[in-house]
Amino acid sequence: DGFWIGYLSSSALATALSIIVLKLSGDDKYISLIDVGLNWLLRTQNRDGGWGDSPESPSNLSTSLICKAALSFKNNHEKVASALERSDVYIMHKCGGLDPASIASSVLKFYGDDRTFSAPILTVCAITGLLGESYDRWSFVPQLPFEMSVVPHWFYKKLRLPVVSYAIPALIAIGLVKHQLGLQKSSFRAHLRELVKNRALNLLEAIQPCNGGFIEAIPLTAFVTISLLSLGMKSHPITQKGINFIVDKHRPDGSWPIDTNLSTWNTTLIINALQKDKYLSQVINNFQKQKLIQWLVQQQFKTEHVYTHAQAGGWGWTDQPGAAPDADDTSGALIALYNLTGGNDVSVINSVASGLEWLLDIQNSDGGIPTFCKGWGRLLFDKSCPDITAHAIEAFSLWSKNCNINKKLQRRLHQGLINGIKYLEKSQNQNGSWTPLWFGNQFSKDYVNLTYGTAKVVRALSFLDFSLLQSRIDKLIRSGCEWLVSSQNNDGSWGGDIGVHGSVEETALAVSALGQFSEFKNRAIRGYQWIFEKTDNFKTFSPEPIGLYFAALWYSERLYPVIFSCSALTS
């Protein structure tokens, strides 16, 4: 159809949550899906008794709790006893006990003030009996203020909500469960919630995509569906659409991914990796190129998004109806349209101008670019971040001097560049690196991926031609390159940080950044040679889970090592 889809790793969390949805539905027609799903969980349990987000990931507490819940809840599966015993050992080690208080305090401590994930995890634990069977179990679950969802959306950012901007469905559904099933108190807040609960539910129905999947995320959709099923709302349209979405995303091996796909993101990554040195013409012909241009323009949001309320003009990560516009994908699409057209196709200028204005409109006062919404900056996944800012700066730079862009927008792009570069100066770590938001490394300190962040910033800055701040840009590039050099492993590879074992993805990113500069060519060549050997002359690629999905869930994408290696080769 003229674009690339990719293949996301299977997710133990998504699989376990989907199993719980199907169990709660009570429909016999899902027994076979439940059985193959349970078998997949049993096959992928780690040696320590826990589960990680992907089959390649080390165990973590939240995923292990949900997998235990899926195995133990309404259990009639003969093989689960041993797996449950082993999971108890892991959970005991992480929490210091199996009692509700120990479990709840450990989950809440890990996520801090952000309730986007901790409240849903504990809600599912309460529903499935992991926090006991008495009403007291709800005392361990935070009450999400779902009543705030009914205020005008422009007021959200002033409310300091305990969830991030894209998690309004969880705010409503999880909040309703605690309100309905938890121990009630005679308070003004409880009475207020009772008054607005139907309005909140109507809002939830209104913002559900036509295919049932909230932001195409299996975990988020499952959390909402589990909540409504536990309230006896099986026949409600939200629930039925949620169940249908879950069933539709089931894989033949019994698992579920975390999301439908990253088709728009992967397609723009491929275009931008190959077009730098005109390799794209060796992969697709002119007819296919025109189809790609048309497809990309079609993916642009033409109206305000239904619940992030982002304005028209942005792009999301997939062509599926649950996507939401975000800055990283919008930047990628704008750069791809430039690379596909050379900036000379006037038929795309209106789309390009709308996308550039969308990015400029969400630029925060600190000069950085957030992911979804401007000004939500209290929680991590709504703050400005260096990698997304650098991506936007590259898009601004490519189009800022294009004669088809009107003068007023050119002036805005000029100022946006200045503000973005100043943000990158402020956000650079003392050692010269940058910390990204949506990518990490499971084996580095604090799980950060400084290689990804630094390589993305350096590569974006290397394409800038901005005489006003060129000396400052050069200084940023040099310090970033010096950090990359210092973090290269002895075997020539890069991991997510100094001393972390290398991956094809991270090594390729570092090579693509350093390869732009003759001074660092030898370092880039050593990395290239490592990739060459690791992939058997670029024939065999094994993806690593360096991606960070919503609420810090790890994933791998089958195309990432291939795409990033192509980018390294063209550098």
C-alpha positions in Angstrom: 0.0 0.0 0.0 3.0 2.3 -0.2 4.3 2.4 3.3 6.0 0.3 5.9 4.3 -1.2 9.0 7.0 -3.0 11.1 6.4 -5.5 13.9 6.4 -4.7 17.6 7.5 -7.2 20.2 5.0 -9.2 22.0 4.2 -7.8 25.5 3.6 -9.9 28.6 1.7 -7.0 30.2 -0.6 -6.6 27.2 -1.1 -10.3 27.0 -2.0 -10.7 30.6 -4.4 -7.8 30.6 -6.1 -9.1 27.5 -6.5 -12.5 29.2 -8.1 -10.8 32.2 -10.5 -8.9 29.8 -11.6 -12.1 28.2 -12.0 -14.0 31.5 -14.1 -11.2 32.9 -16.3 -11.2 29.8 -17.4 -14.7 30.7 -17.9 -15.7 27.0 -17.0 -19.3 26.3 -16.1 -18.4 22.7 -12.9 -16.8 24.1 -11.7 -20.0 26.0 -9.2 -20.9 23.2 -7.7 -17.4 23.1 -7.3 -17.5 26.9 -5.7 -20.9 26.8 -3.1 -20.0 24.2 -2.5 -16.7 25.9 -1.8 -18.4 29.2 0.5 -20.9 27.5 2.5 -18.0 26.0 2.8 -16.4 29.5 4.1 -19.7 30.9 6.6 -20.0 28.1 8.0 -16.5 28.6 8.3 -16.5 32.4 11.9 -15.5 33.4 14.1 -17.7 35.5 13.7 -15.4 38.5 9.9 -16.0 38.4 8.9 -12.7 37.0 8.1 -11.3 33.6 9.5 -8.4 31.7 7.7 -6.1 29.2 9.1 -8.0 26.2 10.4 -11.5 26.0 14.0 -10.1 26.0 13.4 -7.9 29.0 14.4 -8.4 32.6 11.5 -8.9 35.1 9.7 -5.9 36.6 7.2 -5.7 39.4 4.2 -4.3 37.6 4.2 -6.7 34.7 4.8 -9.6 37.0 1.9 -8.7 39.2 -0.5 -8.5 36.2 0.8 -11.8 34.8 0.2 -13.4 38.2 -3.3 -11.9 38.2 -4.0 -13.4 34.7 -2.8 -16.8 35.7 -4.6 -17.0 39.1 -7.8 -15.2 38.4 -10.7 -17.6 37.6 -8.0 -20.2 37.1 -8.9 -23.6 35.7 -5.6 -24.1 33.9 -3.7 -27.2 35.1 -0.1 -25.9 34.4 -0.1 -22.6 36.4 0.6 -23.8 40.0 4.4 -24.0 39.5 4.5 -20.6 37.7 2.5 -18.9 40.5 4.9 -20.3 43.1 7.8 -18.9 41.2 6.1 -15.5 40.7 5.5 -15.3 44.4 9.2 -15.7 45.0 10.0 -12.8 42.7 7.2 -10.5 44.0 8.3 -11.3 47.6 11.8 -10.3 46.7 10.7 -7.0 45.1 8.1 -6.0 47.7 9.3 -7.6 50.9 6.0 -9.5 51.3 2.9 -10.7 49.5 0.5 -8.7 51.6 -1.6 -5.9 50.0 0.2 -3.1 51.9 3.7 -4.3 50.7 2.6 -4.7 47.1 0.8 -1.3 47.0 3.6 0.6 48.6 6.2 -0.9 46.2 4.1 0.0 43.1 3.3 3.5 44.3 6.9 4.2 45.3 8.2 3.1 41.8 6.0 5.5 39.9 6.0 8.4 42.4 3.5 11.2 41.8 2.5 9.9 38.4 -0.7 7.8 38.8 -1.0 7.0 35.0 0.2 3.4 35.6 0.3 2.8 39.3 -3.5 3.4 39.8 -4.5 1.0 36.9 -2.1 -1.7 38.1 -3.4 -1.6 41.6 -7.0 -1.5 40.4 -6.5 -4.7 38.4 -4.8 -6.3 41.4 -7.8 -5.4 43.5 -10.3 -6.7 41.0 -8.5 -10.0 40.6 -7.9 -10.7 44.3 -4.2 -9.9 44.5 -4.9 -7.3 47.2 -7.3 -9.7 49.1 -11.0 -10.2 48.9 -12.4 -7.8 51.5 -13.6 -4.2 50.8 -10.4 -3.0 52.5 -8.5 -3.9 49.4 -9.7 -0.6 47.8 -7.9 1.4 50.4 -4.7 0.5 48.7 -5.9 1.9 45.3 -5.5 5.7 44.7 -8.7 7.5 43.8 -8.3 9.2 40.4 -10.3 12.4 40.2 -12.4 11.4 37.3 -14.7 14.3 38.1 -12.1 16.6 36.7 -12.6 15.2 33.2 -15.9 17.0 32.8 -14.4 20.5 33.2 -13.6 22.3 29.9 -10.5 20.8 28.3 -8.6 24.0 28.2 -8.6 24.0 32.0 -6.9 20.6 32.3 -3.3 21.9 32.4 -4.2 24.1 35.4 -5.6 21.2 37.4 -2.3 19.5 37.8 -3.9 16.1 37.1 -2.1 13.0 38.5 -2.0 11.4 35.0 -0.4 12.5 31.8 -2.3 14.2 28.9 -3.0 11.0 26.9 -4.4 9.1 29.9 -7.8 10.7 30.2 -9.6 7.3 29.5 -7.8 5.7 32.4 -8.5 8.7 34.6 -12.3 8.2 34.0 -12.5 4.4 34.0 -10.1 3.7 36.9 -11.6 6.6 38.9 -15.1 5.2 38.4 -14.1 1.8 39.7 -12.6 3.0 42.9 -15.6 5.4 43.4 -18.2 2.6 42.9 -16.5 -0.4 44.5 -14.3 1.2 47.2 -15.3 2.2 50.7 -17.4 5.3 50.3 -17.1 8.3 52.6 -19.7 11.0 53.1 -17.7 13.8 51.7 -18.3 16.7 49.3 -15.9 15.1 46.8 -17.8 11.7 46.9 -21.1 13.5 46.3 -19.6 15.5 43.5 -18.4 12.3 41.8 -21.8 10.7 42.1 -23.3 13.7 40.4 -20.9 13.7 37.4 -20.2 10.0 36.9 -22.7 9.7 34.0 -21.3 12.7 32.3 -17.8 11.3 32.7 -18.9 8.0 31.2 -20.6 9.8 28.3 -17.3 11.6 27.7 -15.4 8.3 27.7 -17.8 6.9 25.1 -17.4 10.1 23.0 -13.6 9.9 22.9 -13.3 6.2 22.1 -12.1 5.6 18.6 -14.3 3.8 16.1 -12.2 0.6 16.4 -12.4 0.6 20.2 -8.7 1.1 20.9 -7.7 4.1 23.0 -4.5 5.5 21.4 -4.2 2.0 19.7 -2.8 0.8 23.1 -3.7 -2.7 24.2 -2.9 -2.0 27.9 -4.8 1.3 28.1 -7.8 -0.2 26.3 -7.7 -3.3 28.5 -7.5 -1.1 31.7 -10.7 0.7 30.6 -12.5 -2.5 29.6 -11.6 -4.4 32.8 -12.9 -1.4 34.8 -16.2 -1.4 33.1 -16.6 -5.2 33.2 -15.9 -5.1 36.9 -18.8 -2.6 37.3 -21.2 -5.0 35.5 -21.2 -3.0 32.3 -20.5 -5.8 29.8 -23.2 -4.7 27.4 -22.1 -1.0 27.4 -20.9 0.1 23.9 -17.5 1.1 25.3 -17.0 -2.3 26.8 -18.1 -4.2 23.7 -15.8 -2.1 21.4 -13.0 -2.6 23.8 -13.4 -6.4 23.8 -13.6 -6.4 20.0 -10.4 -4.4 19.8 -8.6 -6.7 22.2 -9.7 -9.8 20.3 -8.7 -8.3 16.9 -5.1 -7.6 18.1 -4.5 -11.2 19.3 -1.5 -12.9 17.6 -1.3 -16.6 16.4 1.3 -17.4 19.0 -1.1 -16.5 21.8 0.4 -13.1 22.7 -0.6 -9.4 22.2 1.6 -6.4 21.4 1.5 -3.2 23.3 0.2 -1.2 20.2 -1.2 -2.0 16.8 1.8 -0.7 14.9 4.1 2.3 14.3 3.5 2.5 10.6 3.8 6.3 10.2 6.9 6.5 12.5 8.6 3.6 10.7 7.8 4.9 7.3 9.3 8.4 8.0 12.3 6.8 9.7 13.0 4.8 6.6 12.6 7.7 4.2 14.8 9.9 6.2 17.5 7.3 6.7 17.7 6.6 3.0 17.2 10.0 1.4 20.2 11.7 2.9 22.4 10.4 0.1 19.6 9.6 -2.3 19.5 5.9 -1.6 15.7 5.9 -1.6 15.5 5.9 -5.4 17.2 2.4 -5.2 14.4 1.1 -3.0 11.3 2.7 -4.6 10.4 4.0 -8.0 8.8 7.3 -8.8 5.3 5.9 -8.8 5.8 4.5 -5.3 7.3 7.8 -4.2 4.2 9.6 -5.2 2.1 7.1 -3.3 4.2 7.7 -0.3 3.7 11.4 -0.5 0.0 11.0 -0.8 -0.2 8.5 2.0 1.8 10.8 4.4 -0.4 13.8 3.6 -3.5 11.6 4.3 -2.2 10.7 7.7 -2.1 14.4 8.9 -4.8 15.3 11.4 -7.3 17.6 9.7 -9.4 18.3 12.9 -8.8 18.8 16.6 -8.0 15.5 18.4 -10.9 14.2 20.3 -9.4 14.0 23.8 -5.8 15.5 23.8 -7.5 18.4 22.0 -4.4 19.0 19.9 -5.1 21.2 17.0 -5.2 20.1 13.4 -1.9 19.8 11.6 0.0 17.1 13.4 0.8 13.5 12.6 0.6 10.4 14.9 2.6 7.2 15.0 0.2 5.0 13.0 -2.4 5.2 10.3 -4.9 3.5 12.7 -7.9 5.5 14.1 -6.7 5.5 17.7 -3.5 7.5 17.0 -3.0 11.0 18.5 -0.8 13.8 16.9 2.6 14.1 18.5 5.7 16.2 18.0 8.1 13.4 17.1 6.0 12.0 14.4 5.0 15.4 13.1 8.7 16.3 12.7 9.5 13.0 11.1 6.6 13.5 8.5 7.8 17.1 7.7 11.4 16.0 7.2 10.2 13.0 5.1 8.0 15.3 2.9 11.1 17.5 2.3 13.2 14.5 1.4 10.6 13.0 -0.9 9.9 16.3 -2.7 13.1 18.2 -2.4 10.9 21.0 -1.0 9.7 21.7 -4.6 6.3 20.2 -4.6 3.8 23.0 -4.1 0.9 20.5 -3.7 2.2 19.6 -0.2 3.0 23.1 1.0 -0.3 23.7 2.8 0.1 20.4 4.7 3.7 21.3 5.5 2.8 24.8 6.7 0.1 23.4 8.9 2.5 20.9 10.4 5.2 23.5 11.1 2.6 25.8 12.7 1.4 22.9 14.8 4.9 22.3 16.1 5.5 26.0 16.8 2.2 26.2 18.6 3.2 23.5 21.1 6.7 24.8 21.8 6.9 25.4 25.5 8.1 28.6 27.2 11.4 26.9 27.9 12.0 26.6 24.2 11.7 22.8 24.2 9.1 20.7 22.4 6.8 18.3 24.4 5.3 15.2 23.0 1.5 15.9 22.9 0.4 19.1 24.6 1.9 22.4 25.5 2.1 23.4 29.2 1.2 20.1 30.9 4.9 19.9 32.1 4.3 18.6 35.7 4.8 14.9 34.8 7.7 13.4 32.9 5.9 12.3 29.7 4.4 15.8 29.2 7.6 17.8 29.6 9.9 19.2 26.9 12.6 16.8 25.9 15.9 17.1 23.9 15.4 14.4 21.3 12.0 15.6 20.2 13.2 19.2 20.3 16.2 18.3 18.1 13.9 16.5 15.7 11.7 19.6 15.4 14.7 21.9 14.9 15.7 19.8 12.0 12.3 20.1 10.4 12.3 23.9 11.1 15.7 24.3 9.5 14.8 22.3 6.3 11.7 24.4 5.6 12.7 27.8 7.0 14.3 29.0 3.9 12.0 27.4 1.4 10.6 30.0 -1.0 7.2 28.4 -0.9 6.8 29.1 2.9 5.3 32.5 3.6 7.4 35.2 5.2 5.5 35.3 8.5 5.9 31.5 9.0 9.6 31.8 8.1 10.0 34.4 10.9 8.3 32.1 13.3 10.5 29.2 12.3 13.6 31.4 12.8 12.5 32.3 16.3 11.6 28.6 17.0 15.1 27.6 16.0 16.6 30.1 18.4 14.4 29.0 21.2 15.0 25.3 20.5 18.8 25.7 20.4 18.8 27.6 23.7 16.7 24.8 25.2 19.2 22.2 24.0 22.0 24.2 25.7 20.0 24.2 29.0 19.1 20.6 28.8 22.5 19.2 28.0 24.0 17.1 30.8 27.3 18.2 32.3 29.1 15.4 30.6 28.0 16.6 27.2 25.2 14.0 26.7 21.4 14.5 26.3 18.7 12.4 28.0 15.8 11.3 25.7 12.2 10.7 26.7 10.8 7.8 24.7 13.8 5.6 24.5 15.9 4.0 27.2 18.2 1.1 28.1 17.2 -1.6 30.6 20.7 -2.1 31.8 21.9 1.5 32.3 21.6 3.6 35.4 18.1 4.9 35.9 17.3 3.1 32.6 18.2 6.2 30.5 19.6 5.9 27.0 22.2 8.7 26.7 23.5 7.3 23.4 20.1 7.6 21.7 19.5 11.1 23.0 23.0 12.4 22.2 23.2 10.8 18.8 19.8 12.3 17.8 20.7 15.8 19.0 24.1 15.7 17.4 22.8 14.4 14.1 20.0 17.0 13.9 22.4 19.9 14.8 24.8 18.7 12.1 22.3 19.6 9.4 21.7 23.1 10.6 23.0 26.1 8.7 22.2 28.9 11.1 24.9 31.6 11.1 23.4 33.6 14.0 24.1 30.8 16.5 26.6 28.7 14.6 29.4 28.9 17.2 27.0 27.8 19.9 25.7 25.0 17.7 29.3 23.9 17.0 30.0 23.8 20.7 27.0 21.6 21.4 28.0 19.3 18.6 31.6 18.9 19.8 30.7 18.2 23.4 28.1 15.7 22.3 30.5 13.9 20.0 33.1 13.8 22.7 30.7 12.1 25.0 29.8 9.6 22.3 33.5 8.9 21.8 34.0 8.4 25.6 31.1 5.9 25.8 32.2 3.6 22.9 32.9 0.1 24.2 36.3 -1.6 23.6 34.8 -3.8 21.0 33.6 -0.8 19.0 30.0 -1.0 20.0 27.7 1.4 21.9 25.2 0.6 24.6 22.8 3.1 26.2 25.6 4.5 28.5 29.2 4.2 29.3 30.0 0.5 30.1 26.7 -0.9 28.9 26.9 -3.8 26.4 26.3 -2.8 22.9 23.3 -3.2 20.6 23.0 -2.8 16.8 20.4 0.0 17.4 22.6 2.1 19.7 25.8 1.5 17.8 24.2 2.5 14.5 22.8 5.7 16.1 26.2 6.7 17.3 27.8 5.9 14.0 25.2 8.0 12.1 26.1 10.9 14.4 29.9 10.7 14.4 30.1 9.7 10.8 29.2 13.3 9.8 32.5 14.6 11.0 36.0 13.7 9.6 37.6 14.1 13.0 35.5 11.1 14.4 35.4 8.9 11.3 37.7 6.3 12.7 35.4 5.9 15.7 32.4 5.6 13.4 34.3 3.0 11.2 35.0 0.8 14.3 31.3 0.9 15.1 30.4 0.1 11.5 32.7 -2.9 11.6 31.0 -4.2 14.9 27.6 -3.9 13.2 28.9 -5.7 10.1 30.1 -8.7 12.3 27.1 -8.6 14.6 24.6 -8.8 11.7 26.6 -11.3 9.6 27.2 -8.7 6.9 23.9 -6.9 7.4 21.8 -10.1 6.8 20.6 -11.0 10.4 19.1 -8.4 12.7 17.9 -9.1 16.3 16.0 -6.1 17.8 16.6 -5.0 21.3 13.9 -3.4 23.6 15.2 0.1 23.7 11.8 1.7 23.0 9.9 3.2 25.9 6.1 3.1 25.4 3.4 4.9 27.4 4.1 4.7 31.1 7.6 3.5 30.5 6.9 0.1 29.0 9.8 -1.5 27.1 9.4 -2.7 23.6 11.5 -3.6 20.6 10.6 -3.0 16.9 11.8 -5.4 14.3 12.6 -2.6 11.9 14.7 -0.5 14.3 18.1 -2.2 13.8 17.6 -2.3 10.1 16.6 1.4 9.8 19.2 2.7 12.1 21.9 0.6 10.3 20.8 2.1 7.0 21.2 5.5 8.6 24.7 4.6 9.8 25.6 3.4 6.3 24.5 6.5 4.6 26.4 8.7 7.0 
